């Protein structure tokens, strides 16, 4: 099973930087677009990460 984790570590790091965890890439990309468009301040792309992780032992 794969999960996509979206983070913005401009102001926070570690767990506090997580914007969301998604079950598929499409949902993650839509959340990223909404996050950027709905942000009240400028979003700096060098601090945004969208990573895919393989979860071992998870239920599909």
N, C-alpha and C positions, 0 to 999 in steps of 0.2 A: 504494500500500500504506500502511496506517495502523499505527501502533504506539501503545500506551498506556504511559506512564512514571509510575510511582508513586514519590513522594519524601516523605521526612520530614526537614525541615531544622531541627529543634529543636536538635540538637547539632552537626550537620555541615552544610556547604553544598557546592554544586557536585556533582561526581561522587560524592563520599562520601555524599551524602544519598539516592542512588537505592536504593530497596528492590527494584524489579524493572522489567523491560521485558516487555510482553505483546503478543501478536499480535491479541488481541480484547478488547473491553470487558468481557465476562463474566468472563474469567480475571482481568483487572485488578481488578474489583470484588470477586471472591472472595478474591484475595490481600490486598486492603485490609481486608476483614472479618477474615480470619485474622490479619493483622498486629495489628489492634486487640485482638482477643480473646486472642491469645497473648502480648501484651506484659506484661512483669513490672511496668512502671510505667505511670502515667497517660499516655495519648496525647492531646496537645493538637491539636484539629482545625485550628487556624489555621496549623499548621506542616506539615500534610499536603496534598499536591497530587497530583491524578490528571489528567494532561494527555494529549491526543491529538495526535499529530503525523503529518503526511503525509510519507512517505518517497518521494522521487523517485528512480527508477532501481532500486528494489528488486525482487526477484523475489516473485511472489505464489504 
